Amino acid sequence: MIEIRNVTKAYGDVVALDGASMSVDEGATVGLVGTNGAGKTTLFRLLVGHATPDDGTVRVAGREPTEGPALRERVGFVPEDAAFDPRLTGREVLELHARLRGVPGDDRAERVERVLATVGLADAADRRVEGYSNGMTQRLAVGTALVRRPAVLLLDEPTAALDPRGVEALHRVVDRIRERTSTTIVVSSHVLDEVDRLCERVVVLDDGRVQARGSVADLATDAADAVEVRLRPVDGDARRAAHDAVRDAIADAPSDGAVESRGCTLVVECHRAVAFDVVAAARDAAALDGFEVEEPGLEDAFAAAVDDAAMVDDPAVATTNGGDRA
Ligand SMILES: Nc1ncnc2c1ncn2[C@@H]1O[C@H](COP(=O)(O)OP(=O)(O)OP(=O)(O)O)[C@@H](O)[C@H]1O
C-alpha cells in the first residue's frame, strides 16, 4: 500500500529525508517514531502529495506525489492542529467535507452518520464545534479524513495536545477504524507507549533515515534484554583498569555493548546475560566504590534503536536506508 524507496528531500541546506525507504502492507497499522526534526512530517507531506521527493520514489495506493489531487483521493491526512469553523456543528463539518470530496448526495447522510459513530461524536453531532474539547476536535478531524473512505490514513501526532481522557478516546477511534475497515494507518508519535497501544509495527526515523523497524514487541524484547551497568571506581587509575577489563568482558557478549566514561562513573550498556560478568571483571581488575544495574524501558529501546540502527526482521514493514528493499 505504501512503497518508499531511497527518498531524499531537502529544504535549502537542511536535509529532511536522507535516503529513506520503507514499505507497508495493506491494512497494517504502523507507528512512525522519531525525535523532533527526524523527518516525520516531511514524509507525511510526500505521502499525501503536498510535496515531491528530490530523489527516489514514493507510491501510495498505486499513486505518486506528482499526481497531487488523485493521490489525496486515496489518502486521508490528519494534521496535529486541525481547526474548523467554530460556528458549524460537527455534523455540518462532516457533511461539508463529504460534499467537497464528491460523496453522492444519496450516500452523504448515512456516510456522515457512520463516521460520527466511528469517531465517537454521535451524541455531540449537533453541537457547534466552538464548544468541542481538543480531543473532540481531533476526533472530528479524523472524521473529515474518513468520509472519503481513504485507503491510507495518516495521523500526525494525533494525541500531542490531548489530556489522558482525550488520548484514550482517540485511541478507541483508531481501534474502531481497524475493526471496521481495511484502512492502512500510519501514526506518527514521539511516544513509544502510544505506538505500543495502537500499532503492531514501528518504523524508527532519525536524521531523515530509517534506523530501525519491526514489531513493537521485538523492540520491547530488545529493551528487556538490555541493561545499563554503572560502575564507580575509586579513582582514575581504577577507572582505566576497570574500563579495559569491562571492554574484554563484553567483547564476546551475545549482542553489542558499549563502555563510556561519564565523569568518574563507567557506564556499560550490555546484554543482561553479561551484566554479572561485567561487574565481576571490573571488581577483579579495580577497586570500586559501588555499582548499579538498571533496566531501560521502551523509551530507551527507541533511543537505542536510533543510536544503533538496529534492524529487526519483519516482512510486513520492510525498510532500508538507501538500499534495496529488505
Ligand atoms: N519548510 C521548511 N523549511 C526549512 N526546513 C524545514 C522545513 N520543514 C522542515 N524543515 C526541517 O527539516 C527537518 C525535518 O523536519 P520535519 O518537520 O519533517 O520533522 P519531524 O520529525 O516532523 O519533526 P517534529 O516532530 O518536530 O514535527 C528538520 O530539520 C526541520 O527543521
The ligand as a MOL file (V3000), in Angstrom:
LIG
                    3D

  0  0  0     0  0            999 V3000
M  V30 BEGIN CTAB
M  V30 COUNTS 31 33 0 0 0
M  V30 BEGIN ATOM
M  V30 1 N 9.6700 24.3350 5.3820 0
M  V30 2 C 10.8570 24.0530 5.9040 0
M  V30 3 N 11.9220 24.8430 5.6630 0
M  V30 4 C 13.1530 24.5490 6.1770 0
M  V30 5 N 13.4170 23.4630 6.9360 0
M  V30 6 C 12.3900 22.6330 7.2090 0
M  V30 7 C 11.0640 22.8840 6.7070 0
M  V30 8 N 10.2660 21.8670 7.1370 0
M  V30 9 C 11.0490 21.0450 7.8650 0
M  V30 10 N 12.3060 21.5020 7.9020 0
M  V30 11 C 13.4480 20.8550 8.5740 0
M  V30 12 O 13.5320 19.5240 8.0920 0
M  V30 13 C 13.8620 18.6280 9.1480 0
M  V30 14 C 12.7620 17.5840 9.2820 0
M  V30 15 O 11.5690 18.2520 9.6960 0
M  V30 16 P 10.1780 17.5160 9.8980 0
M  V30 17 O 9.1750 18.5710 10.2640 0
M  V30 18 O 9.8920 16.6490 8.7390 0
M  V30 19 O 10.4810 16.5900 11.1690 0
M  V30 20 P 9.5020 15.9600 12.2480 0
M  V30 21 O 10.0520 14.6130 12.5170 0
M  V30 22 O 8.1010 16.0500 11.7830 0
M  V30 23 O 9.7150 16.8920 13.4880 0
M  V30 24 P 8.6700 17.3410 14.6270 0
M  V30 25 O 8.4130 16.1250 15.4390 0
M  V30 26 O 9.4240 18.3910 15.3610 0
M  V30 27 O 7.4470 17.8650 13.9470 0
M  V30 28 C 14.0470 19.4920 10.3910 0
M  V30 29 O 15.4240 19.7950 10.4980 0
M  V30 30 C 13.2610 20.7470 10.0730 0
M  V30 31 O 13.8010 21.8690 10.7500 0
M  V30 END ATOM
M  V30 BEGIN BOND
M  V30 1 1 1 2
M  V30 2 1 2 3
M  V30 3 2 2 7
M  V30 4 2 3 4
M  V30 5 1 4 5
M  V30 6 2 5 6
M  V30 7 1 6 7
M  V30 8 1 6 10
M  V30 9 1 7 8
M  V30 10 2 8 9
M  V30 11 1 9 10
M  V30 12 1 10 11
M  V30 13 1 11 12
M  V30 14 1 11 30
M  V30 15 1 12 13
M  V30 16 1 13 14
M  V30 17 1 13 28
M  V30 18 1 14 15
M  V30 19 1 15 16
M  V30 20 2 16 17
M  V30 21 1 16 18
M  V30 22 1 16 19
M  V30 23 1 19 20
M  V30 24 2 20 21
M  V30 25 1 20 22
M  V30 26 1 20 23
M  V30 27 1 23 24
M  V30 28 2 24 25
M  V30 29 1 24 26
M  V30 30 1 24 27
M  V30 31 1 28 29
M  V30 32 1 28 30
M  V30 33 1 30 31
M  V30 END BOND
M  V30 END CTAB
M  END
